[in-house]
Amino acid sequence: MTKLKRIPKFATEAAEQAFWAKADTTEYFDWSTARRVIFPNLKPTTTPISIRLPETLLLELKRLANERDVPYQSLMKVYLAERVAAERGWQGPDKRLQPAKARRRRPRKPAGE
């Protein structure tokens, strides 16, 4: 095994990103000893936006969300994620693009079924 290089100290996160964008990680890490880790509580970063919608469209979105027992904003994110996946030609909706709240819940069955 060859000796691994020392990872330099970085003044900024941007400098670190620039370094790793060009560096060969095999010169700094022994990947044969790497372990897979899972971050169960990691949530994707979100950015608040403002969007103007026709009142009728917003009302229908809220009704659909209520039928599925999810917040209407989460349902909107699911719809947007599915459309982006379709436009990009991805197979099925990309689960990383969907909010966790909307992925977990199933539509409510009407009373009497």
C-alpha positions in Angstrom: 0.0 0.0 0.0 1.3 3.4 -0.9 1.5 6.1 1.8 -1.6 8.4 1.8 -1.2 12.2 1.4 -2.2 14.5 4.3 -5.4 16.4 3.7 -4.6 20.1 3.7 -6.2 22.7 6.0 -8.7 24.9 4.2 -9.4 28.6 4.9 -12.9 28.4 3.5 -15.5 25.9 2.4 -15.2 27.2 -1.1 -11.5 26.4 -1.1 -12.2 22.9 0.2 -14.8 22.4 -2.6 -12.4 23.6 -5.2 -9.7 21.2 -3.9 -11.9 18.1 -3.8 -13.3 18.9 -7.3 -9.8 18.3 -8.7 -8.2 16.0 -6.2 -8.0 12.2 -6.6 -9.5 10.9 -3.3 -7.6 7.6 -3.5 -4.4 9.6 -2.8 -5.9 10.7 0.5 -8.2 7.9 1.6 -7.9 4.1 1.8 -11.4 3.3 0.4 -10.9 -0.5 1.1 -11.5 0.3 4.8 -14.4 2.7 4.2 -17.8 1.9 5.8 -21.2 2.8 4.5 -23.1 5.2 6.8 -26.7 6.3 6.9 -27.9 9.7 8.0 -31.5 8.9 8.9 -32.3 12.5 10.1 -30.7 14.3 7.2 -33.2 16.5 5.4 -32.7 18.2 2.1 -32.1 21.9 2.1 -35.2 23.9 1.2 -35.5 27.5 0.0 -38.7 29.5 0.6 -40.2 31.0 -2.6 -43.2 33.1 -3.4 -45.4 32.1 -6.2 -48.7 33.6 -7.5 -51.4 31.0 -8.4 -54.9 31.4 -9.6 -57.3 31.1 -6.6 -59.1 28.2 -8.2 -55.9 26.2 -8.7 -54.8 26.8 -5.1 -58.3 25.8 -3.9 -58.1 22.5 -5.9 -54.6 21.8 -4.6 -55.8 22.3 -1.0 -58.8 20.0 -1.7 -56.5 17.3 -3.1 -54.1 17.6 -0.2 -56.9 17.4 2.3 -58.2 14.2 0.6 -54.7 12.7 1.0 -54.2 14.1 4.5 -51.0 16.0 3.6 -50.1 19.7 3.7 -50.9 21.3 0.4 -47.4 22.7 0.1 -46.0 19.1 0.4 -48.3 17.9 -2.3 -47.2 20.8 -4.5 -43.6 19.7 -4.0 -44.5 16.1 -4.9 -46.2 17.3 -8.1 -43.3 19.5 -9.0 -40.8 16.7 -8.3 -42.8 14.2 -10.5 -42.9 16.8 -13.3 -39.2 17.5 -13.1 -38.5 13.8 -13.2 -40.7 13.4 -16.3 -39.1 16.3 -18.1 -35.6 15.0 -17.3 -36.5 11.5 -18.4 -35.8 9.9 -15.0 -37.4 6.6 -14.3 -40.1 7.3 -11.8 -40.1 10.3 -9.4 -36.8 11.0 -7.8 -37.5 10.3 -4.1 -34.8 12.8 -3.1 -36.9 15.6 -4.7 -40.0 14.7 -2.7 -40.8 16.0 0.8 -40.8 13.2 3.3 -44.3 14.1 4.7 -46.0 13.6 1.4 -44.1 10.4 0.5 -45.2 8.6 3.7 -48.9 9.3 3.7 -51.5 7.4 1.8 -54.8 8.8 0.6 -57.6 8.4 3.1 -60.4 6.0 2.2 -63.8 7.6 2.3 -66.0 6.5 5.2 -67.9 3.3 4.6 -65.3 1.5 2.5 
